[in-house]
């Protein structure tokens, strides 16, 4: 009888282990606030793709598609402002794991996003992996583990979600700067580089811009090259599940189309918040689990220079893309389209764009710049100060 019980327990342990055994483990690079993973398309060499839980389509850069000789045809996308071409029946592999056969891939021009993010990349994917598999994102160890549906670690707090346009949405509660509490549903998007963004209909309904304290505006791009005005402000706190993030810089969209114009969803939880947790996402069961990691509680600093820097079309030079009004940069007379040559004595070849943005967020410090304006170089020292305080 004892032997029988022992064998039964052993069999149960083997079954349990088999249920949680991962299919594969993939390292990812966190470049700024975006996750980059190696992906092969139709047996290609590994390509750099952004992993975005908010991406309902798998997208590849048009030039990469042409170099791989993928056959494309024009695709009609509802309300899309970018031109897409459909490439049917593709094989997508991640570290020799066949994600799925016959995936539709859409080719489009990603150069404007590369300029904004600060690096060359080849595509974006998300839902085509998530809707068949459970994914665990470990921001501590920079790994993404893939499991069969229903498996994977279920550590920390369980949060049920609903899908809206293929994207997980969870309930959240925000306390605006004037003390008003507001509830809504928020997209969970690892491909969004911010903290918390309010969608334009929600922001308009509750007059969020004027209830978030001191704020400033700048222009942003999505898959479309069209820029829309975006405001940066501050809220007292944001709560989702049992988690509360306090003293939070936030974004406010004015988009008239796309995800940020969605009337049913309040906004987006971006990767600057999500990276504070290790996360398991099970789309078929509509469940996610979040567990605090070593990044939890890190101060979420914002632009304190008043400069938005982007790369040029060749992805080599650092260009002043925008200068924010009433900021250290505008007071120093820095002009749009000037080239940034040095930061704190180092030439720009020693920096990645996220490194420069991180330096510009160091409120209370100073930064020494050398810029080229109209062919002439000049040195500028900026005293950094938060633009929302």
Short mmCIF file of the C-alpha atoms (twelve columns), coordinates in Angstrom:
data_MODEL
# 
_entry.id   MODEL 
# 
loop_
_atom_site.group_PDB 
_atom_site.id 
_atom_site.type_symbol 
_atom_site.label_atom_id 
_atom_site.label_alt_id 
_atom_site.label_comp_id 
_atom_site.label_asym_id 
_atom_site.label_seq_id 
_atom_site.Cartn_x 
_atom_site.Cartn_y 
_atom_site.Cartn_z 
_atom_site.pdbx_PDB_model_num 
ATOM 1   C CA . UNK A 1   0.000   0.000  0.000   1 
ATOM 2   C CA . UNK A 2   2.834   2.424  0.894   1 
ATOM 3   C CA . UNK A 3   4.524   1.657  -2.418  1 
ATOM 4   C CA . UNK A 4   1.262   2.352  -4.243  1 
ATOM 5   C CA . UNK A 5   0.836   5.727  -2.516  1 
ATOM 6   C CA . UNK A 6   4.469   6.626  -3.258  1 
ATOM 7   C CA . UNK A 7   4.102   5.762  -6.916  1 
ATOM 8   C CA . UNK A 8   0.851   7.713  -7.086  1 
ATOM 9   C CA . UNK A 9   2.527   10.819 -5.625  1 
ATOM 10  C CA . UNK A 10  5.489   10.431 -7.961  1 
ATOM 11  C CA . UNK A 11  3.168   10.104 -10.942 1 
ATOM 12  C CA . UNK A 12  1.333   13.247 -9.806  1 
ATOM 13  C CA . UNK A 13  4.613   15.170 -9.515  1 
ATOM 14  C CA . UNK A 14  5.658   14.055 -13.000 1 
ATOM 15  C CA . UNK A 15  2.270   15.114 -14.375 1 
ATOM 16  C CA . UNK A 16  2.535   18.485 -12.645 1 
ATOM 17  C CA . UNK A 17  6.036   19.038 -13.993 1 
ATOM 18  C CA . UNK A 18  4.912   18.111 -17.488 1 
ATOM 19  C CA . UNK A 19  2.084   20.602 -17.302 1 
ATOM 20  C CA . UNK A 20  4.361   23.536 -16.519 1 
ATOM 21  C CA . UNK A 21  7.304   22.531 -18.720 1 
ATOM 22  C CA . UNK A 22  8.160   25.425 -21.011 1 
ATOM 23  C CA . UNK A 23  8.366   25.033 -24.762 1 
ATOM 24  C CA . UNK A 24  11.274  27.444 -25.017 1 
ATOM 25  C CA . UNK A 25  12.949  30.321 -23.230 1 
ATOM 26  C CA . UNK A 26  13.940  33.396 -25.213 1 
ATOM 27  C CA . UNK A 27  16.264  36.191 -24.147 1 
ATOM 28  C CA . UNK A 28  15.046  39.677 -24.965 1 
ATOM 29  C CA . UNK A 29  16.719  43.049 -25.092 1 
ATOM 30  C CA . UNK A 30  15.167  45.951 -23.242 1 
ATOM 31  C CA . UNK A 31  16.113  48.931 -25.398 1 
ATOM 32  C CA . UNK A 32  14.771  51.928 -23.563 1 
ATOM 33  C CA . UNK A 33  11.266  50.771 -22.720 1 
ATOM 34  C CA . UNK A 34  10.772  48.368 -25.624 1 
ATOM 35  C CA . UNK A 35  11.285  44.593 -25.778 1 
ATOM 36  C CA . UNK A 36  13.253  43.260 -28.752 1 
ATOM 37  C CA . UNK A 37  13.231  39.544 -29.591 1 
ATOM 38  C CA . UNK A 38  14.862  37.540 -32.388 1 
ATOM 39  C CA . UNK A 39  12.299  36.211 -34.888 1 
ATOM 40  C CA . UNK A 40  12.758  34.270 -38.142 1 
ATOM 41  C CA . UNK A 41  10.322  34.689 -41.040 1 
ATOM 42  C CA . UNK A 42  10.190  31.880 -43.590 1 
ATOM 43  C CA . UNK A 43  13.580  30.443 -42.489 1 
ATOM 44  C CA . UNK A 44  15.324  33.823 -42.571 1 
ATOM 45  C CA . UNK A 45  18.238  34.742 -40.352 1 
ATOM 46  C CA . UNK A 46  16.998  35.993 -36.946 1 
ATOM 47  C CA . UNK A 47  15.409  39.438 -37.230 1 
ATOM 48  C CA . UNK A 48  14.827  42.085 -34.553 1 
ATOM 49  C CA . UNK A 49  11.117  42.323 -33.685 1 
ATOM 50  C CA . UNK A 50  9.398   44.377 -31.002 1 
ATOM 51  C CA . UNK A 51  7.184   42.216 -28.805 1 
ATOM 52  C CA . UNK A 52  3.991   44.162 -28.179 1 
ATOM 53  C CA . UNK A 53  0.972   42.724 -26.364 1 
ATOM 54  C CA . UNK A 54  -0.956  45.526 -28.079 1 
ATOM 55  C CA . UNK A 55  -0.113  44.392 -31.609 1 
ATOM 56  C CA . UNK A 56  -3.060  42.605 -33.228 1 
ATOM 57  C CA . UNK A 57  -1.074  42.150 -36.445 1 
ATOM 58  C CA . UNK A 58  2.384   40.846 -37.218 1 
ATOM 59  C CA . UNK A 59  4.137   43.630 -39.090 1 
ATOM 60  C CA . UNK A 60  7.419   43.548 -41.026 1 
ATOM 61  C CA . UNK A 61  9.377   46.434 -42.475 1 
ATOM 62  C CA . UNK A 62  8.747   46.803 -46.195 1 
ATOM 63  C CA . UNK A 63  12.457  46.870 -47.100 1 
ATOM 64  C CA . UNK A 64  13.072  43.687 -45.090 1 
ATOM 65  C CA . UNK A 65  10.142  41.982 -46.832 1 
ATOM 66  C CA . UNK A 66  11.631  42.904 -50.209 1 
ATOM 67  C CA . UNK A 67  15.083  41.638 -49.229 1 
ATOM 68  C CA . UNK A 68  13.506  38.290 -48.228 1 
ATOM 69  C CA . UNK A 69  11.594  38.258 -51.547 1 
ATOM 70  C CA . UNK A 70  8.255   37.855 -49.786 1 
ATOM 71  C CA . UNK A 71  5.300   38.161 -52.143 1 
ATOM 72  C CA . UNK A 72  3.084   41.110 -51.209 1 
ATOM 73  C CA . UNK A 73  -0.243  42.501 -52.326 1 
ATOM 74  C CA . UNK A 74  -1.992  45.719 -51.320 1 
ATOM 75  C CA . UNK A 75  -4.169  45.368 -48.224 1 
ATOM 76  C CA . UNK A 76  -7.116  47.541 -47.223 1 
ATOM 77  C CA . UNK A 77  -6.955  48.455 -43.516 1 
ATOM 78  C CA . UNK A 78  -9.941  50.207 -41.931 1 
ATOM 79  C CA . UNK A 79  -9.067  53.835 -41.144 1 
ATOM 80  C CA . UNK A 80  -5.354  53.105 -41.486 1 
ATOM 81  C CA . UNK A 81  -3.219  56.087 -42.417 1 
ATOM 82  C CA . UNK A 82  -0.258  53.942 -43.464 1 
ATOM 83  C CA . UNK A 83  0.029   51.738 -46.551 1 
ATOM 84  C CA . UNK A 84  0.078   48.022 -45.720 1 
ATOM 85  C CA . UNK A 85  0.802   45.048 -47.980 1 
ATOM 86  C CA . UNK A 86  -0.365  41.561 -47.079 1 
ATOM 87  C CA . UNK A 87  2.064   38.649 -47.173 1 
ATOM 88  C CA . UNK A 88  0.138   35.386 -46.754 1 
ATOM 89  C CA . UNK A 89  1.041   31.968 -45.349 1 
ATOM 90  C CA . UNK A 90  4.222   32.804 -43.481 1 
ATOM 91  C CA . UNK A 91  6.179   30.626 -41.103 1 
ATOM 92  C CA . UNK A 92  7.269   32.463 -37.949 1 
ATOM 93  C CA . UNK A 93  9.917   30.905 -35.689 1 
ATOM 94  C CA . UNK A 94  11.374  32.080 -32.402 1 
ATOM 95  C CA . UNK A 95  14.564  30.242 -31.412 1 
ATOM 96  C CA . UNK A 96  13.516  27.240 -33.566 1 
ATOM 97  C CA . UNK A 97  10.031  27.226 -31.984 1 
ATOM 98  C CA . UNK A 98  7.416   27.311 -34.736 1 
ATOM 99  C CA . UNK A 99  5.028   29.971 -33.503 1 
ATOM 100 C CA . UNK A 100 2.333   29.031 -35.983 1 
ATOM 101 C CA . UNK A 101 2.075   28.166 -39.651 1 
ATOM 102 C CA . UNK A 102 0.319   30.313 -42.232 1 
ATOM 103 C CA . UNK A 103 0.486   33.603 -40.315 1 
ATOM 104 C CA . UNK A 104 -0.539  36.710 -42.209 1 
ATOM 105 C CA . UNK A 105 2.233   39.295 -42.103 1 
ATOM 106 C CA . UNK A 106 1.749   42.917 -43.122 1 
ATOM 107 C CA . UNK A 107 4.545   44.933 -44.683 1 
ATOM 108 C CA . UNK A 108 4.778   48.669 -44.072 1 
ATOM 109 C CA . UNK A 109 7.386   51.389 -43.698 1 
ATOM 110 C CA . UNK A 110 8.825   51.454 -40.165 1 
ATOM 111 C CA . UNK A 111 11.567  54.034 -40.715 1 
ATOM 112 C CA . UNK A 112 9.765   56.837 -38.821 1 
ATOM 113 C CA . UNK A 113 9.465   54.549 -35.772 1 
ATOM 114 C CA . UNK A 114 13.137  53.600 -36.044 1 
ATOM 115 C CA . UNK A 115 14.054  57.285 -36.011 1 
ATOM 116 C CA . UNK A 116 11.906  57.866 -32.926 1 
ATOM 117 C CA . UNK A 117 13.009  54.749 -30.996 1 
ATOM 118 C CA . UNK A 118 16.644  55.230 -31.932 1 
ATOM 119 C CA . UNK A 119 17.528  51.978 -33.668 1 
ATOM 120 C CA . UNK A 120 16.962  49.833 -36.714 1 
ATOM 121 C CA . UNK A 121 14.480  46.972 -36.309 1 
ATOM 122 C CA . UNK A 122 12.603  44.618 -38.592 1 
ATOM 123 C CA . UNK A 123 9.052   44.151 -37.331 1 
ATOM 124 C CA . UNK A 124 6.452   44.009 -34.569 1 
ATOM 125 C CA . UNK A 125 4.438   41.044 -33.305 1 
ATOM 126 C CA . UNK A 126 2.234   40.080 -30.372 1 
ATOM 127 C CA . UNK A 127 -1.207  38.531 -30.738 1 
ATOM 128 C CA . UNK A 128 -0.116  35.832 -33.197 1 
ATOM 129 C CA . UNK A 129 1.956   34.367 -30.357 1 
ATOM 130 C CA . UNK A 130 -0.372  35.142 -27.466 1 
ATOM 131 C CA . UNK A 131 -3.609  33.678 -28.786 1 
ATOM 132 C CA . UNK A 132 -2.208  30.120 -28.872 1 
ATOM 133 C CA . UNK A 133 0.325   30.127 -26.031 1 
ATOM 134 C CA . UNK A 134 0.901   31.252 -22.480 1 
ATOM 135 C CA . UNK A 135 3.773   33.722 -22.169 1 
ATOM 136 C CA . UNK A 136 5.791   34.600 -19.070 1 
ATOM 137 C CA . UNK A 137 7.834   37.821 -19.190 1 
ATOM 138 C CA . UNK A 138 10.671  38.000 -16.670 1 
ATOM 139 C CA . UNK A 139 11.987  41.564 -16.596 1 
ATOM 140 C CA . UNK A 140 14.528  40.677 -13.897 1 
ATOM 141 C CA . UNK A 141 16.355  38.158 -16.083 1 
ATOM 142 C CA . UNK A 142 15.294  39.589 -19.471 1 
ATOM 143 C CA . UNK A 143 13.752  36.316 -20.626 1 
ATOM 144 C CA . UNK A 144 10.413  35.388 -22.148 1 
ATOM 145 C CA . UNK A 145 9.214   31.818 -21.579 1 
ATOM 146 C CA . UNK A 146 6.617   30.208 -23.842 1 
ATOM 147 C CA . UNK A 147 4.273   27.462 -22.633 1 
ATOM 148 C CA . UNK A 148 1.403   25.489 -24.052 1 
ATOM 149 C CA . UNK A 149 -1.923  27.170 -23.394 1 
ATOM 150 C CA . UNK A 150 -3.012  26.871 -19.754 1 
ATOM 151 C CA . UNK A 151 0.477   26.275 -18.393 1 
ATOM 152 C CA . UNK A 152 3.172   28.599 -17.138 1 
ATOM 153 C CA . UNK A 153 3.940   30.126 -13.720 1 
ATOM 154 C CA . UNK A 154 0.975   31.636 -11.917 1 
ATOM 155 C CA . UNK A 155 2.872   33.682 -9.360  1 
ATOM 156 C CA . UNK A 156 1.674   36.841 -7.661  1 
ATOM 157 C CA . UNK A 157 -1.752  38.341 -8.174  1 
ATOM 158 C CA . UNK A 158 -4.232  36.907 -10.681 1 
ATOM 159 C CA . UNK A 159 -6.046  39.540 -12.767 1 
ATOM 160 C CA . UNK A 160 -8.781  38.555 -15.251 1 
ATOM 161 C CA . UNK A 161 -8.895  40.623 -18.426 1 
ATOM 162 C CA . UNK A 162 -11.070 41.216 -21.446 1 
ATOM 163 C CA . UNK A 163 -9.918  41.532 -25.027 1 
ATOM 164 C CA . UNK A 164 -10.625 44.704 -26.974 1 
ATOM 165 C CA . UNK A 165 -9.367  44.727 -30.570 1 
ATOM 166 C CA . UNK A 166 -7.196  41.706 -29.632 1 
ATOM 167 C CA . UNK A 167 -5.540  43.586 -26.749 1 
ATOM 168 C CA . UNK A 168 -5.900  42.662 -23.049 1 
ATOM 169 C CA . UNK A 169 -7.714  45.309 -20.995 1 
ATOM 170 C CA . UNK A 170 -7.917  45.404 -17.201 1 
ATOM 171 C CA . UNK A 171 -9.836  47.673 -14.801 1 
ATOM 172 C CA . UNK A 172 -7.959  50.522 -13.167 1 
ATOM 173 C CA . UNK A 173 -8.612  53.510 -10.924 1 
ATOM 174 C CA . UNK A 174 -6.820  56.832 -11.131 1 
ATOM 175 C CA . UNK A 175 -6.775  59.709 -8.632  1 
ATOM 176 C CA . UNK A 176 -6.335  62.953 -10.553 1 
ATOM 177 C CA . UNK A 177 -4.375  65.861 -9.091  1 
ATOM 178 C CA . UNK A 178 -7.544  67.584 -7.907  1 
ATOM 179 C CA . UNK A 179 -8.450  64.465 -5.904  1 
ATOM 180 C CA . UNK A 180 -11.113 63.157 -8.297  1 
ATOM 181 C CA . UNK A 181 -11.235 59.343 -8.543  1 
ATOM 182 C CA . UNK A 182 -11.993 57.883 -11.959 1 
ATOM 183 C CA . UNK A 183 -12.301 54.275 -13.057 1 
ATOM 184 C CA . UNK A 184 -11.988 52.672 -16.463 1 
ATOM 185 C CA . UNK A 185 -10.484 49.842 -18.449 1 
ATOM 186 C CA . UNK A 186 -6.907  50.121 -19.704 1 
ATOM 187 C CA . UNK A 187 -5.015  48.360 -22.500 1 
ATOM 188 C CA . UNK A 188 -2.001  46.314 -21.364 1 
ATOM 189 C CA . UNK A 189 0.661   47.112 -23.979 1 
ATOM 190 C CA . UNK A 190 4.322   46.132 -23.685 1 
ATOM 191 C CA . UNK A 191 4.945   48.023 -26.930 1 
ATOM 192 C CA . UNK A 192 3.899   51.358 -25.422 1 
ATOM 193 C CA . UNK A 193 6.976   53.105 -24.092 1 
ATOM 194 C CA . UNK A 194 5.223   55.343 -21.561 1 
ATOM 195 C CA . UNK A 195 3.736   54.901 -18.097 1 
ATOM 196 C CA . UNK A 196 -0.007  55.497 -18.234 1 
ATOM 197 C CA . UNK A 197 -1.694  57.194 -21.191 1 
ATOM 198 C CA . UNK A 198 -5.272  58.423 -21.291 1 
ATOM 199 C CA . UNK A 199 -7.180  57.916 -24.529 1 
ATOM 200 C CA . UNK A 200 -8.525  61.103 -26.080 1 
ATOM 201 C CA . UNK A 201 -12.300 60.437 -25.557 1 
ATOM 202 C CA . UNK A 202 -11.768 59.616 -21.857 1 
ATOM 203 C CA . UNK A 203 -9.478  62.605 -21.387 1 
ATOM 204 C CA . UNK A 204 -12.010 64.902 -23.025 1 
ATOM 205 C CA . UNK A 205 -14.956 63.536 -21.026 1 
ATOM 206 C CA . UNK A 206 -13.238 64.133 -17.678 1 
ATOM 207 C CA . UNK A 207 -11.150 67.166 -18.691 1 
ATOM 208 C CA . UNK A 208 -8.043  65.271 -17.642 1 
ATOM 209 C CA . UNK A 209 -5.591  67.815 -19.087 1 
ATOM 210 C CA . UNK A 210 -6.704  70.511 -16.664 1 
ATOM 211 C CA . UNK A 211 -6.803  68.143 -13.680 1 
ATOM 212 C CA . UNK A 212 -3.246  66.823 -13.845 1 
ATOM 213 C CA . UNK A 213 -1.340  69.855 -12.581 1 
ATOM 214 C CA . UNK A 214 1.400   71.503 -14.601 1 
ATOM 215 C CA . UNK A 215 1.732   69.943 -18.024 1 
ATOM 216 C CA . UNK A 216 3.365   70.376 -21.423 1 
ATOM 217 C CA . UNK A 217 2.753   69.055 -24.923 1 
ATOM 218 C CA . UNK A 218 4.783   67.453 -27.703 1 
ATOM 219 C CA . UNK A 219 4.027   65.401 -30.829 1 
ATOM 220 C CA . UNK A 220 4.074   61.610 -31.205 1 
ATOM 221 C CA . UNK A 221 3.811   59.044 -33.999 1 
ATOM 222 C CA . UNK A 222 2.446   55.504 -34.121 1 
ATOM 223 C CA . UNK A 223 2.487   53.114 -37.087 1 
ATOM 224 C CA . UNK A 224 1.299   56.092 -39.102 1 
ATOM 225 C CA . UNK A 225 3.786   58.854 -39.841 1 
ATOM 226 C CA . UNK A 226 1.178   61.438 -38.887 1 
ATOM 227 C CA . UNK A 227 1.962   63.230 -35.638 1 
ATOM 228 C CA . UNK A 228 -0.631  64.017 -33.001 1 
ATOM 229 C CA . UNK A 229 -0.277  66.336 -30.030 1 
ATOM 230 C CA . UNK A 230 0.333   64.544 -26.760 1 
ATOM 231 C CA . UNK A 231 0.285   66.072 -23.277 1 
ATOM 232 C CA . UNK A 232 2.413   65.044 -20.305 1 
ATOM 233 C CA . UNK A 233 1.025   65.594 -16.823 1 
ATOM 234 C CA . UNK A 234 0.830   64.007 -13.390 1 
ATOM 235 C CA . UNK A 235 -1.657  62.092 -11.228 1 
ATOM 236 C CA . UNK A 236 -1.666  61.278 -7.522  1 
ATOM 237 C CA . UNK A 237 -1.971  57.520 -8.042  1 
ATOM 238 C CA . UNK A 238 -3.030  54.694 -10.328 1 
ATOM 239 C CA . UNK A 239 -4.427  51.418 -9.006  1 
ATOM 240 C CA . UNK A 240 -4.874  48.127 -10.857 1 
ATOM 241 C CA . UNK A 241 -5.490  44.827 -9.134  1 
ATOM 242 C CA . UNK A 242 -4.008  45.233 -5.664  1 
ATOM 243 C CA . UNK A 243 -1.152  47.383 -6.969  1 
ATOM 244 C CA . UNK A 244 -0.903  51.131 -6.430  1 
ATOM 245 C CA . UNK A 245 1.612   53.313 -8.269  1 
ATOM 246 C CA . UNK A 246 1.883   56.746 -6.656  1 
ATOM 247 C CA . UNK A 247 3.186   60.124 -7.851  1 
ATOM 248 C CA . UNK A 248 2.850   59.070 -11.467 1 
ATOM 249 C CA . UNK A 249 3.747   61.027 -14.633 1 
ATOM 250 C CA . UNK A 250 1.151   60.298 -17.310 1 
ATOM 251 C CA . UNK A 251 0.385   61.022 -20.954 1 
ATOM 252 C CA . UNK A 252 -2.819  62.406 -22.463 1 
ATOM 253 C CA . UNK A 253 -3.662  61.693 -26.104 1 
ATOM 254 C CA . UNK A 254 -5.525  63.907 -28.553 1 
ATOM 255 C CA . UNK A 255 -5.662  61.213 -31.267 1 
ATOM 256 C CA . UNK A 256 -8.702  61.117 -33.546 1 
ATOM 257 C CA . UNK A 257 -8.055  57.601 -34.873 1 
ATOM 258 C CA . UNK A 258 -6.393  54.382 -33.790 1 
ATOM 259 C CA . UNK A 259 -6.073  52.767 -30.360 1 
ATOM 260 C CA . UNK A 260 -5.834  56.052 -28.487 1 
ATOM 261 C CA . UNK A 261 -9.144  57.230 -29.934 1 
ATOM 262 C CA . UNK A 262 -10.989 54.177 -28.574 1 
ATOM 263 C CA . UNK A 263 -14.137 55.346 -26.768 1 
ATOM 264 C CA . UNK A 264 -14.631 52.179 -24.719 1 
ATOM 265 C CA . UNK A 265 -11.151 52.046 -23.168 1 
ATOM 266 C CA . UNK A 266 -9.780  54.713 -20.829 1 
ATOM 267 C CA . UNK A 267 -6.152  54.425 -21.865 1 
ATOM 268 C CA . UNK A 268 -2.941  52.393 -21.951 1 
ATOM 269 C CA . UNK A 269 -0.699  50.879 -19.298 1 
ATOM 270 C CA . UNK A 270 2.748   51.074 -20.881 1 
ATOM 271 C CA . UNK A 271 6.014   49.288 -20.381 1 
ATOM 272 C CA . UNK A 272 7.462   51.806 -17.905 1 
ATOM 273 C CA . UNK A 273 4.886   50.457 -15.422 1 
ATOM 274 C CA . UNK A 274 4.674   46.861 -16.679 1 
ATOM 275 C CA . UNK A 275 8.428   46.328 -16.375 1 
ATOM 276 C CA . UNK A 276 8.091   46.657 -12.580 1 
ATOM 277 C CA . UNK A 277 6.410   43.225 -12.582 1 
ATOM 278 C CA . UNK A 278 7.154   39.757 -13.905 1 
ATOM 279 C CA . UNK A 279 4.040   38.881 -15.890 1 
ATOM 280 C CA . UNK A 280 2.294   35.744 -17.140 1 
ATOM 281 C CA . UNK A 281 -0.335  36.269 -19.858 1 
ATOM 282 C CA . UNK A 282 -2.809  33.571 -20.892 1 
ATOM 283 C CA . UNK A 283 -4.998  35.035 -23.637 1 
ATOM 284 C CA . UNK A 284 -7.241  31.961 -24.255 1 
ATOM 285 C CA . UNK A 285 -8.180  31.889 -20.540 1 
ATOM 286 C CA . UNK A 286 -8.155  35.719 -20.332 1 
ATOM 287 C CA . UNK A 287 -5.984  35.727 -17.222 1 
ATOM 288 C CA . UNK A 288 -2.745  37.420 -16.277 1 
ATOM 289 C CA . UNK A 289 -0.552  37.138 -13.192 1 
ATOM 290 C CA . UNK A 290 1.704   39.938 -11.992 1 
ATOM 291 C CA . UNK A 291 4.487   39.703 -9.411  1 
ATOM 292 C CA . UNK A 292 6.618   42.626 -8.240  1 
ATOM 293 C CA . UNK A 293 10.245  42.448 -9.339  1 
ATOM 294 C CA . UNK A 294 13.473  44.319 -8.570  1 
ATOM 295 C CA . UNK A 295 12.340  47.343 -10.632 1 
ATOM 296 C CA . UNK A 296 9.253   47.962 -8.514  1 
ATOM 297 C CA . UNK A 297 9.177   51.415 -6.981  1 
ATOM 298 C CA . UNK A 298 11.864  52.942 -9.214  1 
ATOM 299 C CA . UNK A 299 11.287  56.665 -9.666  1 
ATOM 300 C CA . UNK A 300 9.575   57.439 -12.954 1 
ATOM 301 C CA . UNK A 301 11.395  60.561 -14.110 1 
ATOM 302 C CA . UNK A 302 10.323  62.631 -17.101 1 
ATOM 303 C CA . UNK A 303 11.834  65.028 -19.611 1 
ATOM 304 C CA . UNK A 304 13.591  67.805 -17.697 1 
ATOM 305 C CA . UNK A 305 15.514  69.376 -20.589 1 
ATOM 306 C CA . UNK A 306 12.675  70.240 -22.947 1 
ATOM 307 C CA . UNK A 307 14.350  68.459 -25.864 1 
ATOM 308 C CA . UNK A 308 12.928  65.584 -27.882 1 
ATOM 309 C CA . UNK A 309 15.768  63.898 -29.764 1 
ATOM 310 C CA . UNK A 310 15.393  61.530 -32.717 1 
ATOM 311 C CA . UNK A 311 17.750  59.960 -35.228 1 
ATOM 312 C CA . UNK A 312 17.962  61.164 -38.814 1 
ATOM 313 C CA . UNK A 313 16.755  58.999 -41.726 1 
ATOM 314 C CA . UNK A 314 20.129  57.266 -41.943 1 
ATOM 315 C CA . UNK A 315 19.895  56.445 -38.208 1 
ATOM 316 C CA . UNK A 316 23.317  57.982 -37.618 1 
ATOM 317 C CA . UNK A 317 22.906  61.568 -36.457 1 
ATOM 318 C CA . UNK A 318 21.051  62.785 -33.345 1 
ATOM 319 C CA . UNK A 319 18.645  65.533 -34.324 1 
ATOM 320 C CA . UNK A 320 16.663  67.947 -32.132 1 
ATOM 321 C CA . UNK A 321 13.179  66.906 -33.226 1 
ATOM 322 C CA . UNK A 322 11.183  69.161 -30.873 1 
ATOM 323 C CA . UNK A 323 11.870  71.911 -28.359 1 
ATOM 324 C CA . UNK A 324 9.219   72.245 -25.669 1 
ATOM 325 C CA . UNK A 325 8.019   75.720 -24.730 1 
ATOM 326 C CA . UNK A 326 9.046   77.239 -21.385 1 
ATOM 327 C CA . UNK A 327 11.766  74.655 -20.859 1 
ATOM 328 C CA . UNK A 328 15.529  74.891 -20.235 1 
ATOM 329 C CA . UNK A 329 16.124  74.128 -23.940 1 
ATOM 330 C CA . UNK A 330 13.773  76.852 -25.211 1 
ATOM 331 C CA . UNK A 331 15.253  79.400 -22.798 1 
ATOM 332 C CA . UNK A 332 18.716  78.516 -24.119 1 
ATOM 333 C CA . UNK A 333 17.520  79.209 -27.662 1 
ATOM 334 C CA . UNK A 334 18.060  75.682 -28.979 1 
ATOM 335 C CA . UNK A 335 16.487  75.273 -32.408 1 
ATOM 336 C CA . UNK A 336 14.557  72.399 -33.959 1 
ATOM 337 C CA . UNK A 337 16.590  70.414 -36.543 1 
ATOM 338 C CA . UNK A 338 19.889  71.252 -34.852 1 
ATOM 339 C CA . UNK A 339 22.297  68.344 -34.575 1 
ATOM 340 C CA . UNK A 340 23.378  67.093 -31.169 1 
ATOM 341 C CA . UNK A 341 27.146  66.478 -31.286 1 
ATOM 342 C CA . UNK A 342 28.155  65.861 -27.674 1 
ATOM 343 C CA . UNK A 343 26.543  65.222 -24.290 1 
ATOM 344 C CA . UNK A 344 28.663  65.759 -21.177 1 
ATOM 345 C CA . UNK A 345 31.840  65.729 -23.234 1 
ATOM 346 C CA . UNK A 346 31.155  62.454 -25.046 1 
ATOM 347 C CA . UNK A 347 30.509  62.184 -28.772 1 
ATOM 348 C CA . UNK A 348 27.129  60.810 -29.785 1 
ATOM 349 C CA . UNK A 349 28.597  57.573 -31.181 1 
ATOM 350 C CA . UNK A 350 29.116  56.561 -27.547 1 
ATOM 351 C CA . UNK A 351 25.383  56.826 -26.790 1 
ATOM 352 C CA . UNK A 352 22.203  54.996 -27.673 1 
ATOM 353 C CA . UNK A 353 19.146  57.246 -27.882 1 
ATOM 354 C CA . UNK A 354 17.562  55.856 -24.659 1 
ATOM 355 C CA . UNK A 355 20.786  56.779 -22.809 1 
ATOM 356 C CA . UNK A 356 20.424  60.410 -23.876 1 
ATOM 357 C CA . UNK A 357 16.760  60.494 -22.888 1 
ATOM 358 C CA . UNK A 358 17.651  59.072 -19.483 1 
ATOM 359 C CA . UNK A 359 20.218  61.847 -18.958 1 
ATOM 360 C CA . UNK A 360 17.615  64.468 -19.910 1 
ATOM 361 C CA . UNK A 361 15.335  63.138 -17.141 1 
ATOM 362 C CA . UNK A 362 17.782  63.911 -14.313 1 
ATOM 363 C CA . UNK A 363 15.932  66.812 -12.750 1 
ATOM 364 C CA . UNK A 364 18.131  68.923 -10.488 1 
ATOM 365 C CA . UNK A 365 21.339  68.158 -12.399 1 
ATOM 366 C CA . UNK A 366 23.005  70.024 -15.259 1 
ATOM 367 C CA . UNK A 367 23.959  68.711 -18.683 1 
ATOM 368 C CA . UNK A 368 26.589  70.049 -21.084 1 
ATOM 369 C CA . UNK A 369 25.716  69.914 -24.781 1 
ATOM 370 C CA . UNK A 370 27.510  70.722 -28.004 1 
ATOM 371 C CA . UNK A 371 25.118  71.343 -30.860 1 
ATOM 372 C CA . UNK A 372 25.435  72.307 -34.508 1 
ATOM 373 C CA . UNK A 373 23.038  75.043 -35.632 1 
ATOM 374 C CA . UNK A 374 23.112  76.327 -39.198 1 
ATOM 375 C CA . UNK A 375 26.592  74.900 -39.642 1 
ATOM 376 C CA . UNK A 376 28.067  76.509 -36.516 1 
ATOM 377 C CA . UNK A 377 28.878  74.674 -33.294 1 
ATOM 378 C CA . UNK A 378 28.042  76.045 -29.879 1 
ATOM 379 C CA . UNK A 379 28.208  74.769 -26.328 1 
ATOM 380 C CA . UNK A 380 25.162  74.930 -24.069 1 
ATOM 381 C CA . UNK A 381 24.711  74.031 -20.415 1 
ATOM 382 C CA . UNK A 382 21.156  73.227 -19.316 1 
ATOM 383 C CA . UNK A 383 19.960  73.202 -15.714 1 
ATOM 384 C CA . UNK A 384 17.479  70.342 -15.763 1 
ATOM 385 C CA . UNK A 385 14.102  70.812 -14.108 1 
ATOM 386 C CA . UNK A 386 11.020  68.608 -14.311 1 
ATOM 387 C CA . UNK A 387 8.515   70.102 -16.741 1 
ATOM 388 C CA . UNK A 388 5.511   68.947 -14.702 1 
ATOM 389 C CA . UNK A 389 6.548   70.134 -11.237 1 
# 
